[in-house]
């Protein structure tokens, strides 16, 4: 099976998904681009096709030249769409609308240049998913808080985009719980703090940073909510109801296999919450709503069934796993309200 993670680089400890090339700290953007496999560009060309003439060549007077033309067709262009491909390998990436605004891999890294040089941010991971169709960079912001029992949570900023229409260019303030490397997007009042720029518009890095100034300032408010979760004691029936709401929410299409999957997941997260999870015995997590949330985020990031670690990463940050973690956060905040 081809790897989803084409290339990746990181500094510090090995990431939770155990992927990537380790770098020394504080490397220049150009080094990150090379080592993370992001030193290529997305090229584009109109969609072309060969138009053959139906029933051609049956006439007795047709020339050899026209027969060849009829056989192989006449090259035509479909200008409403374009093919995106890699500059290095020439491998195709996607077919998109002619209006699709491309964001280059290097642009994702360049977004962090002034943040790392002036604002104290530090790039920690960057890489390419799905052979170049999706790429990202993750930087530590310098924000950090400790819940009781020295349960430390650090602040990060994730910037990711795609060139196949599956993901808008998205800047997401994110937290990482140090004891288990669980990731969770910062969200307040039921809405994510993520800034999304659709590919129908041009990506303006400075405009996104201005919007992010507000989002990053929500760190204190978000961590205050997490502290509230760590102080909310949970009874056994509440924990089971919580996991049922988070893991077994369906869209009206229940089936036997989904039921079995949910049952396995329920048993796993319950066991993690009750002591098997990393950091489950810390004072902030043991028997609390924070512990419930951490059990789900750890399950999604580390334990949830996936074809590979690469698929798990993609899901945990951008797919069903991210949705599951968001639901877990919303249900935990409801418990504590």
N, C-alpha and C positions, 0 to 999 in steps of 0.2 A: 504493500500500500504506500502511495506517495505521502510524504509528510505534509501536514498542513502548515507547520512552521518551517518555512523555507530556510530562513537564517535568523539569528538573534544574537544580541550581545548584552552583557550585564556587568555591573560592578558590585563589589561586596559579596555577600553570601549567595550561594546558589539559589535561584528562584524556586518557588514551591513546585513548579512544573518540571524542574530538573532539566531545563533546556538552555542551550546557548553557549556563547563564547565569552569567557571571563576577561574583563579589562581592568587595568589599574584605574583608580579614582581620578576624576577631573580631567578626562580626555577631551580634546578639541572636537567640535562638531564633525570635522572631516574624518577623524578617526572613527567616530561612532558610525558615520555613514558607511565606511568601508567594512568595519567589523560586523555591523548589523545587517549587511547585505542590502543597504539602501542607497548605494552609489550608482544607480542607474536611473533612467528617466522613462516616463510613459510617452510613447509616440502614438500618433494617430494617423489614420488614412481613411478615405471614404470607402464604404462598402462597395465592392465590385462583384459583378457576376457575368457569366458567359451566356449570351442570348442566342439560342439556336433557332433556326427557322423550321417550323413544323412542316414535314413532308418535303423538305428541300432535297434536291438531287435526283428527283424522279424524272425531270424533264430530259429529253434526249439532247438538247443543245447546251446543257450546262457545261462550263469549262472546268478544268482540273482545279484552277485557283478557287473558283466559287465553291466547288465541292469541299475543298479543305476548309474554307471559311464556314460553310454550313455545318461541317462535321464538328469543328471546335468552337464555333460560336463567335459572336462579336462581343468584345469587352464593353460592358456598360457600368455606369455608376448609379448608386442609390444614395443621393445626397442628403436624405433625411436622417441617415444614421452613419456612424463611423466605427471602425475597428480600432481598439486600443491594444498596443503590444509593447513588450519590453525592448528597450534599446540594446541591451546586452545580448540576449539570447534570441531576440525576434519572436519569442513565444507569444501567442495571442492571449489577451487577458479578458476581453469582453467586447460585445457589440452594444453601443449606447446611442442615445439620441445625439444628433449633430449639435444640440445646444448644451450637452453635458460639459460641465466645467471640471477639468482635471486638476487634482491636487497631487503634486509630485512627492515621492518619498523624502527627498531632501528638504522640502518645505516643512514637513512634519518635524524634522530635527531642527531646522532653522528657527521654528517657532520658539524654541527654548533658548536661543543664543543669548538674548539680553537677560532672560530670566536666570540663566546660570552665571552670566558674567557680572550682573548687577544686583539681582534680587535674592541671591543666596540659594536658588534652586540647584538640585543636583540630579542629573540624569542617572537612572538606575537600570532601566531595561529599554530596549528598542528592537524591533524586528519586523519580519515579513511573514504574513500568513497566506495560505492558499496560493502559493507560487507567485505572489505579487499582487493578488487581487485585494488584499487588505494589509495595512501596515500601521504601526503605532510606535509611540515613545512614552515612557512613564518616568516622571521626575518627582523626587521628594521635595516638598515645599519648605521644609524646616519647621513646620507646625508639629507639635507633639503634645499629647496629654496622657496622664496616668490615672486610671480608675483605681479603686481601693485594691490592695494586695499587689500593687505595682503591675497592673494590667495595662501595658503601654500601647497606645494607638498613635500612629504617625500619619501625617497628611501628605497626599500625593496629587499630582495632576496627570491625567491620562489624556493624550491626544491621539485620535485614531481616525482613519478614513478608509474608503474603498474606491476601487475604480470599476466596479461592476454593478453599482446601484444598490448594494445590500446594506450600506452604511453611509449616512451623511458624515461629513467631517465633524467630529464630535469631541469637544473638550469637556472632560468630566472630573471634577474634584472628587477624590477617592480617599478612603481610609484603608490602612493596613494594620491589622492587629499583630503585633510583633511576635507574640508567643506561638502563633500558628500560621502567620502569613495570610490570614483570611482577608480578602478584599471586599469593600462595600462602598458603593457610591454614596456621596453625601446627598441627602434629600431632607427637606424641611416642608412642613405643611402638605405632605402627600405628593410633592412634586420634586423631581430631580433637579439638581443644580447644573446639569449638563447644558452646555451651549452647543446647539446644532446648526450647521450651515449646510443647507441642501446643495446638491451638485448642479442645481438650476441657476445658482448664483455664484459669483466669484468669492473665493475664500480671502477675507481680509484679516490677517493675523492680528493687527493692532486693534481693530474693532472688537475681535473676540477677547483680547486681553483686557480691554476696558470693561466688557461685560463680566469677565471672570473676576475682576476686582471685587465685584459685589458678591459673587459666588464664594470666593475664597474667604471673604470676611464672615461667611456663615459658619466657619469652623467652630468658633466658640459656642454658638447657639446649638450646633449639631452635637458637640461633645457634652454640652449641658444635658441634652436629651439622653445621650448614652449613659451619663451619670445617673439620671433618673431611672433608666432601665436597670442599672446595677443595684439600685436601692429598692426596686419593686420585687418583693418576695413572691414566689409562685408556688401554688399548691399543686399536687400531683394531677388532679383532674384538669387544672388549667393548662398544664404543660401538654397533656394529650390533646385537649381541644385546640390548642395553638398549632401543634404539628399537623393535626387533621385539616385545619383551615389553610395552612400554608402549602402542604404537600398534596392534598387530595382535592383541591379545587379543580373542577373539570368544566368543560365547555358544552356539557350535555351529550358528549360522545363517549361515555364510559364503555370499557370493554374489559374482558377477563385479564388480558395481559397487562393492561394499565393498572388494574386492581392489584395484581401480584407485585408489580414494580413499586406501587405506592406502599404496599405492605412491607416490602423489604426496606424501603426508604424510611418508613415510620420507625421500624425497629432499630435501624442504624442511628438515626438522629436522636432517638430517645436514649439509646445506650451512650452516645457521645455526650449528651446533656447530663446524664447521670454519673459521668466520671471518666468515660473512655476518650473523650475529646481532649485535644491539647489545650491546656489552660482551663479545663472544666472545673478543677479544684481550687482555682484562684478565688479569693473572696468576692470579687466583683461578679463572677459568673455562677458560682455554686448556688443553685436554688433560686436564681433570679431571671428576670425577663431578658437581661443582657446575655445570660447563659443560653437561653432559648435561641436568641438571634445568632449567637456565635456557633451553636451547634449546626444551624442551617447553613451559614456561610462556609463553615469548614467542610460540611458534607458536599456542597456544590463545588468548592475549589479543589478538594482532595479525594473525595470518596464516591461521588456520583458516577454511575456507570457511563463510560464513554469509550469510543473506539480506540482512543489514544490520549495521551496527555495534551497533544496539540488540539484535538477536538474539545477537550475539557476546558482548555484556556479560552478558546474561541467562544464557547457557550457561557463560561463564567463572566466574561467581560462584555459580550455583545449579543448573546442569544438567550435561550431558555433559562440558563443558569442565572443570568443577570436579572431576568424577570422574577425568578423564584426568590432571589435575595431581596429584591425590592418589596415583594409581597411579605416576606418575613419581617422586614423592617416596619412596614405599615401595621402589621398585626401586633408586633411588639409594642409599638407606640400606642396603639389602642389599649393594650393591657395596662399601660402605665398612666393613661390619661384619667 
